[in-house]
Amino acid sequence: MKLLEIADNEIVTMIDYPIHDLLEGDGVILKLYFRIFQKGCANIIARVIVLPKELVTAVFDEKVKKKFKDFEKSHPQVKYFALDGNHRTTAASLTKSKIPAMLFESDRDCKDVQKLNDSAEVFRPYVNNTIEECTMELKEHFLKVEQFYTVAEKTKRMVEDISIEMPQYMRNNFNQK
């Protein structure tokens, strides 16, 4: 498994719009991660799990592959799909920080992260046992959604959507950089 620092426009995010604690809570998780990134302390939090786009798109059916190829034409910088980390990636994007990530490419990576999960190095309530399980999880997710978004696009959309109860200081931070 490789450790990476990734820009928010290089990652396709799972569509969790808006992220749940802004919709159903007080946003405390996003607020916490925002402060962590804002203060330059991202090294203390778990890395986001990402997979190379080639691994993920290989399992898409033809309809989803076509949709992704169309998306990719206007997003040539995309290299990865996020398997988790909606709050962390959003907080990183809001603060214009790189996203700390772990790149999964093999079954060995899945096994290695199981050990890290036991020591709170990652926050994944369940762990896929194989890379195939990871790609199938993403395949199932993207069969249900209409569109692909990068982390940057989803964050921008959340900032601009005044119906979302995002703290104004986060919007201001995002807009001033």
C-alpha positions in Angstrom: 0.0 0.0 0.0 1.3 3.4 -0.9 0.8 6.5 1.1 -0.2 9.6 -0.9 -1.0 13.2 -0.6 -3.7 13.9 -3.2 -5.4 17.1 -4.6 -9.2 17.3 -4.2 -9.6 17.4 -8.0 -7.8 14.0 -8.5 -10.4 11.9 -6.6 -13.8 10.8 -7.6 -15.9 10.8 -4.4 -18.9 8.6 -3.5 -22.0 10.7 -3.6 -23.0 11.4 -0.1 -24.6 14.8 -0.6 -24.6 16.6 1.6 -22.5 14.7 4.0 -24.7 13.2 6.6 -23.8 15.2 9.7 -24.7 18.4 7.9 -28.0 17.0 7.0 -29.0 15.2 10.1 -26.9 16.7 12.9 -24.8 19.7 13.9 -21.9 19.1 11.7 -19.6 18.3 14.6 -17.5 15.7 12.6 -16.9 18.1 9.7 -16.1 20.9 12.2 -13.5 18.7 13.9 -11.9 17.6 10.7 -12.0 21.2 9.3 -10.0 22.4 12.4 -7.5 19.6 12.1 -6.8 20.4 8.5 -6.9 24.2 9.1 -4.3 23.8 11.9 -2.0 21.6 9.7 -2.5 18.5 11.9 -3.8 16.1 9.2 -1.0 13.7 10.2 -3.0 12.7 13.3 -6.0 11.4 11.4 -6.6 8.2 9.4 -5.8 8.3 5.7 -8.6 8.0 3.2 -8.6 4.7 1.2 -8.4 5.2 -2.6 -8.2 2.9 -5.5 -6.7 3.6 -9.0 -9.4 4.6 -11.5 -8.3 1.8 -13.8 -9.1 -0.9 -11.3 -12.5 0.5 -10.6 -13.6 1.4 -14.1 -12.6 -2.1 -15.3 -15.6 -3.6 -13.3 -18.2 -1.0 -14.5 -20.9 -2.1 -16.9 -20.9 -0.5 -20.3 -23.4 2.2 -19.4 -21.4 3.3 -16.4 -18.1 3.1 -18.3 -19.5 5.4 -21.0 -20.7 7.8 -18.3 -17.3 7.8 -16.7 -15.5 8.3 -20.1 -17.6 11.3 -20.7 -16.8 12.6 -17.2 -13.1 11.9 -17.7 -13.0 14.1 -20.9 -13.6 17.2 -18.7 -11.6 15.8 -15.7 -8.3 14.5 -17.1 -6.6 15.0 -13.7 -8.7 12.3 -12.0 -6.6 9.3 -10.9 -8.5 7.7 -8.0 -11.8 6.7 -6.5 -12.3 7.2 -2.8 -13.6 4.2 -0.9 -14.3 6.2 2.3 -13.6 9.5 4.0 -16.3 11.9 2.9 -15.9 14.1 6.0 -12.1 14.1 5.8 -11.9 14.8 2.1 -14.5 17.6 2.4 -12.6 19.2 5.3 -9.3 19.0 3.3 -11.0 20.6 0.3 -12.6 23.3 2.4 -9.1 24.2 3.7 -7.3 23.7 0.4 -5.2 21.0 1.9 -3.9 17.8 0.3 -5.8 14.7 1.2 -3.8 12.1 3.0 -4.6 8.8 1.4 -3.7 5.1 1.2 -3.7 3.6 -2.3 -5.1 0.1 -2.5 -4.0 -2.0 -5.4 -3.9 -5.6 -4.2 -5.4 -8.1 -1.8 -2.3 -7.6 0.4 -3.3 -3.9 0.9 -6.7 -5.1 2.2 -5.1 -7.5 4.7 -2.6 -4.8 5.8 -5.3 -2.3 6.5 -7.2 -4.8 8.7 -4.3 -4.7 11.0 -4.2 -0.9 10.9 -8.0 -0.8 11.6 -7.3 -2.6 14.9 -5.0 0.2 16.0 -7.2 3.1 14.8 -4.9 4.0 12.0 -7.9 3.9 9.7 -11.6 4.6 10.3 -13.4 2.0 8.3 -16.2 0.2 10.2 -15.7 -2.9 8.0 -12.8 -3.9 5.9 -12.9 -5.5 2.5 -10.9 -8.7 2.3 -10.0 -8.4 -1.3 -9.4 -5.8 -3.9 -12.4 -7.3 -5.8 -14.7 -6.6 -2.9 -13.5 -3.0 -2.9 -14.1 -2.6 -6.6 -17.5 -4.3 -6.3 -18.5 -1.9 -3.5 -17.7 1.1 -5.8 -19.4 -0.6 -8.8 -22.6 -1.0 -6.8 -22.5 2.5 -5.6 -22.0 4.1 -9.1 -24.7 2.0 -10.6 -27.1 3.9 -8.4 -25.9 7.5 -9.0 -26.5 9.8 -12.0 -23.2 11.6 -12.0 -19.6 11.5 -11.0 -18.1 14.2 -8.8 -14.6 15.0 -7.7 -14.1 15.9 -4.1 -13.5 19.5 -5.2 -16.8 19.7 -7.1 -18.8 18.2 -4.3 -17.3 20.6 -1.8 -17.9 23.6 -4.0 -21.5 22.5 -4.5 -22.0 22.2 -0.8 -20.5 25.6 -0.1 -22.7 27.2 -2.8 -25.9 25.4 -1.6 -27.4 27.8 1.0 -29.9 25.2 2.1 -27.1 23.3 3.7 -26.3 24.3 7.3 -22.6 24.6 6.8 -20.9 27.1 9.2 -20.2 30.4 7.5 -16.5 30.3 8.6 -16.1 27.2 6.4 -17.7 28.9 3.4 -15.6 31.9 4.0 -12.4 29.9 4.2 -13.2 28.0 1.1 -14.1 31.2 -0.9 -11.1 33.3 0.2 -8.4 30.9 -1.0 
